[in-house]
Amino acid sequence: MHSLTRFSLLIGVLIFILGCSSKDIEVKGHQKVFEYEDLYILNALWFEERQDYKNSSDIFNTLYLKTGKKEYLYRSLRDELAANENERVISRADDALGDEIDDFELIRIKIVALMRADRLLEAKELGLELVAKSNSVDDYLLVSEIYVKLKQFDTAVKYLEGAYIKNYNEKILEKMAVILYVNLERKKDAIAQLETHSRIHGCTKLICSKLIGFYSNDNNVDGLLSTYLRLYKIDSSRDIGEKIVQIYGYKKDYKKMVEFLEQSSINKELLLQLYIKMKNYKKAVGIAKELYDESGDASYLGQSAIFEYESAEDKSDTAMHKSVISKLKEVIETKREGMYLNYLGYLLIDHGINVKKGIAYVKEALKIEPNSIYYLDSLAWGYYKLGDCKRAAKIMKKVANMDGSSNSEVVEHIEAIKKCNKKQKGTK
């Protein structure tokens, strides 16, 4: 492969030599001036890829001499800039300019070379002449860079302010804000300039990103949140959305976090957890169902069933019971987990739907988690419903000594079973 490349290069060089003797023809639009022009370009690009800027510059210069096309001259000079041949660039630019004073691109290249050669006063003088003629945004920025290098930061800002007022260009504003914030340490002024522009002209990606950088550096959480929310309106990407969620989490503003998650739908799993935390089971039902439909994960179906029961105003609604039981039975076909087995079992027990079947489900749950206070409570409640208060009391004695026995429902069951057991003993 390397041999083939070297061979191709050799052919290109030979064509280069042969082409030098070819006669130029009249140029029409983008028409090639000589037959092998494209091959010259390919060879120059080949050298550029390998960062051999001297050879690429030489070829582009040859293309310029053979065609008279200024774009080849500019490319040749830029390659010399990349090779740090600044003095040579200045000399060649002067030769090419001659009496021509309106070749703005050539003047820009010369200014960059002067800056890199540390000939800043010359660069400033030429830059001021250029910007007066071109009135170009990029040229204002170029001149501001010269003033920054001269450490004349106030002058750089004043110059940029004058340019900014002409058309409120955000690139000029961004440069001005950086100088204010970094070089002059006028941080409040920098942010105020950006915020004013944002409120009047809108917060573009450039302006919002710069504000985010400044607010982040200042640990201004409210400023960060405000800017990310504005940025999300123009770039509704998941990354930006997650940043907003993180900030709401940091502020512990769960209400606003929920509102944002509801609007954006970027993290339904987190939204579900927040609904559970806030005990908003009605909304939890819907989001759990959505997650199940999207993923097919039976856990979400199980959660949907549980929240359907918990959110029901009438816990004795038989239609609701059928719906919940049906879903839980579907879940345990693939996920034989203690939580779902116990919930299904307790539902069958507590509403007297099928107490014995309910006990069987709870016992299976206890095989998975034998020391779960809630599963033991369900089992005791099952025996209580069957009228076996002695067995129920024995289980509840164990429950009473476990953490979690202060749960209101567990306490009610302990008292009910205790009374039942005493009554049965008294009867005997």
PyMOL commands that set and color helices and strands:
alter all, ss='L'
color gray80, all
select helices_A, chain A and resi 2-19+37-49+53-67+70-82+86-97+104-116+120-134+137-149+153-167+170-183+187-201+205-217+221-234+238-251+254-264+268-277+281-295+298-310+318-334+338-350+355-368+373-386+389-400+408-427
alter helices_A, ss='H'
color red, helices_A
deselect
rebuild
show_as cartoon
